[in-house]
């Protein structure tokens, strides 16, 4: 597990790089590195999730679980400055990059910290959980994220997920339907499903 992005300390040699990208109408400069997910550009799945996301009326904070270097959390925070976005990951290198990227892009309504799934969440009022789950970490870890999201969400809160059909989107829907009162596939694009589950 030590050489991929779902690791606390990736062993792969650091090779930082910087590039720009537009998300939700905002221009961002991102610093990325080896050992973090999708280091060369914002991956297609995350882009679709970012584009399709709509904030529910439920009060509370937003969680970005498995935030990586920060494209989902930072773009959503920039879109909704009245909300606080908690960005969490197990990967120290990714968290350091996310902090740098928040500073470089002037995004202040974020809290960035280490958490294995949602085990260390530092808020009790949660309106939304967003995740592009770490597929390589395995189904057990991914389903733990879903279960913990259900437990922590406020009534009427929403879990938003992007996952490829071939990597378990149908089984994700089946799993969510056991707990959540309403599960919708918001969009399907190039094999990626955007799934919204309302508590």
C-alpha positions in Angstrom: 0.0 0.0 0.0 3.0 2.4 0.5 3.4 3.4 -3.1 0.0 4.7 -4.1 -2.2 7.6 -3.1 -4.2 5.8 -0.4 -1.1 5.8 1.9 -0.2 8.1 4.8 3.4 8.6 3.5 3.8 7.8 -0.2 7.4 6.4 -0.8 7.5 7.5 -4.4 10.0 10.4 -4.9 8.5 13.9 -4.8 8.3 15.6 -8.1 6.2 18.7 -7.6 4.5 20.4 -10.6 2.1 23.3 -11.0 -0.6 24.0 -13.5 -3.9 26.0 -13.9 -7.4 24.7 -14.4 -10.9 26.3 -14.5 -13.6 24.8 -12.2 -17.1 26.2 -11.7 -16.1 29.4 -13.5 -13.1 30.0 -11.3 -9.5 29.8 -12.4 -7.3 27.8 -10.0 -3.6 27.2 -9.8 -2.8 23.7 -8.4 0.5 22.3 -7.1 0.5 18.5 -7.3 3.1 15.8 -6.8 3.9 12.2 -7.4 2.1 9.9 -4.9 -1.2 11.8 -5.1 -4.2 11.0 -7.1 -4.4 12.5 -10.7 -1.3 14.6 -10.4 -1.3 15.9 -14.0 -4.8 17.4 -14.3 -8.2 17.4 -12.5 -9.5 13.9 -13.3 -12.6 13.6 -15.4 -14.7 12.0 -12.6 -13.9 14.8 -10.2 -14.7 17.4 -12.9 -18.2 15.9 -13.5 -18.9 15.7 -9.8 -17.8 19.4 -9.4 -20.0 20.5 -12.3 -23.1 18.6 -11.3 -23.1 19.4 -7.6 -25.9 21.5 -6.2 -26.0 22.6 -2.6 -29.0 21.4 -0.6 -31.0 23.8 1.6 -30.0 21.9 4.7 -27.8 24.0 7.1 -24.3 22.7 7.9 -20.8 22.1 6.7 -19.6 20.3 3.6 -17.1 17.4 3.8 -14.7 16.4 1.0 -13.6 12.9 1.9 -10.3 11.8 0.2 -9.6 15.4 -0.9 -6.2 14.8 -2.5 -4.6 18.1 -3.5 -8.0 19.8 -3.2 -9.8 20.3 -6.5 -13.3 19.3 -5.3 -13.2 20.9 -1.9 -11.6 24.1 -3.0 -13.9 24.6 -6.0 -17.0 24.0 -3.9 -15.7 26.3 -1.1 -15.1 29.0 -3.6 -18.7 28.5 -4.9 -20.3 28.7 -1.5 -18.2 31.1 0.7 -20.9 31.1 3.4 -20.2 27.4 4.1 -17.2 25.8 5.7 -15.7 22.9 3.7 -13.8 20.2 5.7 -11.2 18.5 3.5 -9.7 15.3 4.7 -7.4 12.6 3.5 -5.0 9.9 4.9 -2.1 11.0 2.6 0.1 13.6 4.3 1.6 14.7 1.0 -1.9 15.4 -0.4 -2.9 17.3 2.7 0.1 19.5 2.5 -0.6 20.2 -1.2 -4.3 21.0 -0.4 -3.2 23.5 2.3 -0.8 25.2 -0.2 -3.5 25.2 -2.9 -6.0 26.8 -0.5 -3.6 29.5 0.3 -2.4 30.1 -3.3 -6.0 30.4 -4.5 -7.2 32.5 -1.6 -9.8 30.0 -0.3 -10.2 30.6 3.4 -13.5 28.8 4.3 -11.8 25.4 4.5 -10.4 23.2 7.2 -7.9 20.6 6.0 -6.8 17.7 8.2 -6.0 14.0 8.4 -8.8 11.5 8.7 -9.1 7.8 7.7 -12.5 7.9 6.0 -14.7 10.0 8.3 -13.2 8.7 11.6 -11.7 12.1 12.6 -14.3 14.5 11.4 -14.2 17.8 13.4 -17.8 19.0 13.1 -21.2 17.7 14.1 -23.4 19.6 11.7 -23.0 18.2 8.2 -25.1 19.1 5.2 -23.1 17.4 2.5 -20.5 14.7 2.1 -18.6 14.7 -1.3 -16.3 11.9 -2.4 -14.4 10.5 -5.3 -13.7 7.4 -3.3 -10.2 5.7 -3.3 -11.0 2.7 -5.4 -7.6 1.2 -4.8 -8.3 1.1 -1.1 -10.9 -1.6 -1.7 -14.6 -2.1 -1.3 -14.6 -2.4 2.4 -13.0 1.0 2.8 -15.3 2.6 0.3 -18.4 1.2 1.9 -17.1 2.4 5.3 -17.0 5.9 3.9 -20.7 5.6 2.8 -21.8 4.2 6.2 -19.9 6.8 8.1 -21.4 9.5 5.9 -24.9 8.3 6.7 -24.1 8.4 10.4 -22.7 11.9 10.4 -25.1 13.7 7.9 -27.9 15.8 9.2 -31.5 14.8 8.4 -32.0 15.7 4.7 -28.3 15.9 4.2 -26.8 14.5 1.0 -24.0 12.2 0.0 -22.6 12.9 -3.5 -20.3 10.3 -5.1 -18.5 9.9 -8.4 -17.6 6.3 -9.3 -17.2 4.4 -12.6 -19.7 1.8 -13.5 -16.9 -0.8 -14.0 -15.5 0.0 -10.6 -18.7 -0.6 -8.6 -21.3 2.1 -9.3 -24.2 -0.4 -9.5 -23.2 -2.0 -6.2 -22.8 1.4 -4.6 -26.4 2.3 -5.5 -27.6 -1.1 -4.1 -25.7 -0.5 -0.9 -26.9 3.1 -0.4 -30.5 2.1 -1.0 -30.4 0.0 2.2 -29.8 3.1 4.3 -30.7 6.3 2.5 -34.3 7.3 1.9 -33.6 8.6 -1.7 -30.8 7.5 -4.0 -30.6 9.1 -7.5 -28.1 8.7 -10.4 -27.8 12.4 -11.2 -25.7 11.9 -14.4 -23.8 9.2 -16.4 -20.9 10.4 -18.5 -18.2 8.3 -20.1 -18.7 5.5 -17.7 -18.8 7.7 -14.6 -21.9 7.8 -12.5 -22.7 10.8 -10.3 -24.8 9.4 -7.4 -26.8 11.5 -4.8 -28.1 9.9 -1.7 -30.4 11.8 0.7 -30.6 10.9 4.3 
